[in-house]
Amino acid sequence: MDTYLKPAHTDLPTPPRVDQRLGPGPEQRPDPNHADCRGVASVLSRVGDKWSVLVIMMLSDGPKRFNELKRLINGISQRMLTLTLRGLERDGLVTRTIFPTIPPRVDYELTDLGHGLSRPVEALGKWAKDHLDQIEAARTKFDQRNDG
């Protein structure tokens, strides 16, 4: 029985040795023209995460309480919503306001920075919705072509 999991392309070049006294050579130093790539990648991974996108969309029309967000976002667990809100708060996209009531009331709201992000997120969501039929047709065609 043939399998596609056979090792291939195993002859890889040996990386250049680093002389510990001199440090990495020019081919191993980070390119200063790409210094922002890591930062941009970390921001995009936050704002491109499906739960973050949904939270931002739900908060775009005003503050919401935790349980309200949980009801609005189908399929998100309490832990994932907590982690998502915490990450968005850390990145300055969401504020968390605690009201001294019994029990305490906590509202989440987009910051100005978060509102700025909500516009492109909504545009992307609208584009996805408008083109869903075309994308599904392309996926079906691709899958049929590659299943054989």
C-alpha positions in Angstrom: 0.0 0.0 0.0 1.5 3.4 -1.0 1.4 6.2 1.4 2.1 9.9 0.9 3.8 10.1 4.2 7.2 8.7 3.0 10.1 11.0 3.9 11.3 13.0 0.9 13.8 15.8 0.3 15.9 14.7 3.2 19.2 16.0 1.8 19.2 19.5 3.4 22.1 21.8 3.4 24.1 22.1 6.6 23.6 25.6 8.2 26.8 27.6 8.4 28.7 27.3 11.6 28.7 30.3 13.9 32.1 31.2 15.4 31.1 32.0 19.0 33.9 34.6 19.3 32.6 36.6 16.2 28.9 36.0 16.4 26.6 35.2 13.4 27.8 36.0 9.9 25.9 38.4 7.7 23.7 35.6 6.2 22.4 34.9 9.8 21.7 38.4 11.0 18.2 39.6 10.8 17.5 41.9 7.9 16.9 45.4 9.3 14.4 46.0 6.5 12.2 43.3 8.1 12.5 44.3 11.7 8.8 45.0 12.0 7.7 41.7 10.6 7.4 40.0 14.0 5.4 42.9 15.5 3.1 43.0 12.6 2.7 39.2 12.6 1.7 39.3 16.3 -0.9 42.0 15.8 -2.3 40.2 12.7 -2.5 36.9 14.7 -4.6 38.7 17.3 -6.9 40.6 15.0 -7.1 37.7 12.5 -8.2 35.2 15.1 -11.8 34.2 14.5 -13.0 34.8 18.0 -11.3 38.3 18.1 -13.0 39.2 14.9 -16.4 38.1 16.3 -15.9 40.0 19.6 -14.9 43.1 17.8 -18.0 42.9 15.5 -20.3 42.3 18.5 -18.8 45.3 20.4 -18.9 47.7 17.4 -22.4 48.9 18.3 -21.7 49.5 22.0 -20.6 48.0 25.3 -21.7 44.5 26.2 -21.5 42.3 29.3 -19.6 39.0 29.3 -22.7 36.8 29.2 -24.3 38.9 26.5 -21.2 38.4 24.4 -21.2 34.7 25.1 -24.8 34.4 24.0 -24.2 36.4 20.8 -21.1 34.5 19.7 -22.3 31.0 18.9 -19.8 28.2 19.9 -17.4 30.2 22.0 -16.5 28.7 25.4 -16.3 30.8 28.6 -12.6 30.2 28.8 -12.0 31.2 25.1 -14.1 34.3 25.5 -12.1 35.3 28.7 -8.8 34.7 26.9 -9.9 36.6 23.8 -11.2 39.6 25.8 -8.0 39.6 27.9 -5.8 39.6 24.8 -7.9 42.4 23.1 -7.7 44.4 26.3 -3.9 43.9 26.5 -3.6 45.1 22.9 -5.6 48.3 23.7 -8.6 47.4 21.6 -11.1 46.7 24.4 -11.7 48.3 27.8 -13.1 46.5 30.8 -15.2 48.5 33.2 -16.2 47.0 36.6 -19.2 48.6 38.3 -19.4 48.2 42.1 -22.7 46.5 42.3 -23.7 43.2 43.9 -22.9 41.0 42.0 -20.3 43.1 40.2 -21.2 44.2 36.7 -18.4 44.1 34.1 -18.8 45.8 30.7 -16.5 45.4 27.7 -16.3 48.2 25.1 -14.1 49.0 22.1 -11.5 51.7 22.5 -10.9 54.3 19.8 -8.2 52.0 18.5 -10.7 49.1 18.5 -13.3 51.2 16.7 -10.7 51.9 14.0 -10.2 48.2 13.6 -13.9 47.4 13.5 -14.4 49.1 10.2 -11.9 46.9 8.2 -13.1 43.8 10.2 -16.7 44.6 9.2 -15.7 45.2 5.5 -13.9 41.8 5.5 -16.9 40.1 7.0 -19.2 41.7 4.4 -16.8 40.6 1.6 -16.8 37.0 3.0 -20.5 36.9 3.2 -21.0 38.4 -0.3 -18.5 35.9 -1.9 -19.4 32.8 0.1 -21.1 31.0 -2.8 -18.1 31.6 -5.1 -15.7 30.4 -2.5 -17.7 27.3 -1.7 -18.0 26.5 -5.4 -14.2 26.9 -5.8 -13.6 24.6 -2.8 -15.9 22.0 -4.3 -14.2 22.1 -7.7 -10.8 21.9 -6.1 -11.8 19.0 -3.9 -13.3 17.1 -6.8 -10.2 17.7 -8.9 -7.9 16.5 -6.1 -9.8 13.6 -4.7 -9.1 11.4 -7.7 
